[in-house]
């Protein structure tokens, strides 16, 4: 087996970079879904309809209380029994997005509740329609407050994409596994995969901390 082989590194790097692109794709699409759905869930919890609020709360607690890996298996292996077939990447993106939406929903809720009551009263005094109150007064104040927390969830999602390998998505770790299996050398591919995760997630974490300071967290 020998020591570190730079020739092997140059040989497998294109494979690892293709896997990294899949990791980026899953993270980006999953984040978009998580942010959008999380906001919808947060708004539904404040809709003033007890039944809807209760059902949304139960859904959020159910998703948060079950492992992401189990949810991925359900989407990819169980739904076909009901006639719903998803590609592995689609199932992975939906799994990541829905799972993290249930966390971002609580983040949005905290941001909304942090808006001073006087802002709500001012909107009511001006007779603003409900949708304008949300889009022009409440959300522009609530969302900036929660951006650091949302950024942290993006980083967490990025680091959890290797779970998608369980349903056949060849992300960065999957590419490292394939590269290692082809030559029966695993030190270089897994080391490089770990370094790539570190090189990308650490600067992102630093940016999130700076954002926290800027918004006063």
C-alpha positions in Angstrom: 0.0 0.0 0.0 2.9 2.4 0.7 2.6 6.0 2.0 0.9 9.0 0.6 0.7 8.8 -3.2 0.5 12.2 -5.0 0.0 10.5 -8.3 -3.1 8.7 -7.0 -4.3 12.1 -5.6 -4.1 13.7 -9.0 -5.9 10.8 -10.5 -8.9 10.8 -8.1 -9.2 14.6 -7.7 -11.6 15.0 -10.7 -13.8 12.3 -9.2 -13.9 14.0 -5.9 -14.7 17.4 -7.4 -17.6 15.9 -9.3 -18.8 14.5 -5.9 -18.3 18.0 -4.4 -20.5 19.5 -7.1 -23.3 17.1 -6.1 -22.8 18.0 -2.4 -23.1 21.7 -3.3 -26.2 21.0 -5.4 -27.9 19.1 -2.6 -27.0 21.7 -0.1 -28.1 24.6 -2.2 -31.5 23.1 -3.2 -32.1 21.7 0.2 -31.4 25.1 1.8 -33.8 26.9 -0.6 -36.5 24.4 0.3 -35.8 24.6 4.0 -35.9 28.4 4.1 -39.1 28.6 2.0 -41.0 25.8 3.7 -39.7 26.8 7.2 -41.2 30.3 6.7 -44.5 28.8 5.5 -44.6 26.6 8.6 -43.8 29.5 10.9 -46.6 31.6 9.4 -49.1 28.7 9.6 -48.3 28.4 13.3 -49.3 32.0 13.7 -52.4 31.8 11.4 -54.7 32.1 14.4 -56.5 28.8 13.5 -56.0 26.4 16.4 -56.4 23.2 14.4 -53.9 24.3 11.7 -51.4 25.6 14.4 -51.7 22.3 16.3 -51.2 20.1 13.2 -48.2 22.2 12.1 -46.7 21.9 15.5 -47.2 18.1 15.5 -45.6 17.8 12.1 -42.6 19.9 13.2 -42.1 17.8 16.3 -42.5 14.5 14.5 -39.8 15.5 11.9 -37.4 16.9 14.5 -37.8 13.8 16.7 -37.0 11.3 14.0 -33.6 10.7 12.4 -32.9 12.3 9.0 -31.6 8.9 7.7 -34.9 7.2 8.5 -36.7 10.0 6.6 -34.5 9.6 3.6 -35.2 5.8 3.6 -38.9 6.5 3.7 -38.8 8.9 0.8 -36.7 6.7 -1.4 -37.6 3.2 -0.5 -41.2 3.4 1.0 -42.9 5.9 -1.2 -42.5 3.8 -4.3 -44.9 1.3 -2.6 -47.5 4.0 -2.9 -46.7 4.8 -6.5 -44.4 7.8 -5.8 -40.9 7.3 -7.3 -38.2 9.9 -6.8 -34.7 10.0 -8.1 -32.1 9.6 -5.4 -31.0 13.2 -5.6 -34.6 14.5 -5.5 -35.4 12.4 -2.5 -32.2 13.6 -0.8 -33.0 17.3 -1.5 -36.6 16.8 -0.2 -35.4 15.0 2.8 -32.8 17.6 3.7 -35.2 20.5 2.9 -38.1 19.2 5.0 -36.0 18.1 7.9 -34.2 21.4 8.2 -37.4 23.4 7.5 -38.7 22.1 10.8 -35.7 23.8 12.5 -35.8 27.0 10.5 -39.5 27.3 11.2 -38.6 27.7 14.9 -35.9 30.2 14.0 -38.4 32.3 12.0 -40.9 32.1 14.8 -38.3 33.4 17.3 -37.5 36.2 14.9 -41.1 37.1 14.4 -41.8 37.1 18.1 -38.7 39.4 18.6 -40.3 42.2 16.6 -41.5 44.8 19.1 -45.2 44.8 19.8 -45.3 48.5 18.9 -44.6 47.6 15.3 -47.7 45.4 15.2 -49.8 48.1 16.9 -48.5 50.7 14.4 -49.5 48.5 11.5 -53.0 48.0 13.0 -53.3 51.8 13.6 -52.5 52.5 10.0 -55.1 49.9 8.9 -52.6 48.0 6.8 -53.9 44.8 5.2 -52.6 41.6 6.8 -50.4 40.7 3.9 -48.8 44.2 3.8 -48.2 44.0 7.6 -46.2 40.9 7.1 -44.4 41.8 3.9 -43.6 45.5 4.7 -43.4 45.6 8.5 -42.8 42.3 10.3 -40.7 40.1 8.0 -38.2 42.8 7.0 -37.4 43.2 10.7 -37.6 39.5 11.6 -35.6 37.9 8.8 -32.3 39.8 9.3 -32.4 38.9 13.0 -32.3 35.1 12.1 -29.9 35.1 9.2 -27.0 33.9 11.4 -29.0 30.9 12.7 -30.1 30.1 9.1 -26.5 30.2 8.0 -25.6 27.7 10.7 -28.2 25.3 9.4 -26.8 25.6 5.9 -23.4 24.6 7.3 -25.0 21.7 9.2 -26.8 20.6 6.1 -23.6 20.7 4.1 -21.9 18.4 6.6 -24.9 16.0 6.6 -25.0 15.4 2.8 -22.9 12.2 3.2 -26.1 10.6 4.6 -27.5 10.8 1.0 -25.0 8.0 0.1 -27.5 5.6 1.8 -30.0 6.2 -1.0 -27.5 6.2 -3.8 -26.5 9.8 -4.1 -22.8 10.0 -5.0 -21.7 13.1 -3.1 -18.2 14.0 -2.0 -17.9 11.1 0.5 -19.5 8.7 -2.0 -17.0 9.8 -4.6 -14.2 9.2 -2.1 -15.6 5.7 -1.4 -15.7 4.8 -5.1 -12.2 6.2 -5.7 -10.8 4.2 -2.8 -12.6 1.0 -3.8 -11.3 1.2 -7.3 -7.6 1.1 -6.2 -8.1 -0.4 -2.7 -6.6 2.8 -1.3 -8.7 4.8 1.2 -6.3 7.0 3.0 -6.0 9.6 0.2 -9.6 9.9 -0.9 -11.1 10.0 2.6 -8.4 12.4 3.8 -9.1 14.7 0.8 -12.8 14.5 1.4 -12.4 15.5 5.0 -10.1 18.4 4.1 -12.5 19.7 1.4 -15.3 19.7 4.0 -13.1 21.5 6.4 -11.8 24.1 3.9 -15.4 24.9 2.9 -17.3 24.7 6.2 -14.8 26.6 8.4 -14.7 29.8 6.4 -18.5 29.6 6.2 -18.7 29.3 10.0 -16.4 32.4 10.3 -18.6 34.4 8.0 -21.7 33.4 10.1 -20.0 34.5 13.3 -19.2 37.9 11.7 -22.8 38.1 10.6 -23.9 37.4 14.1 -21.9 40.3 15.4 -23.2 42.6 12.7 -26.9 41.9 13.5 -26.2 42.2 17.3 -26.4 38.5 18.3 
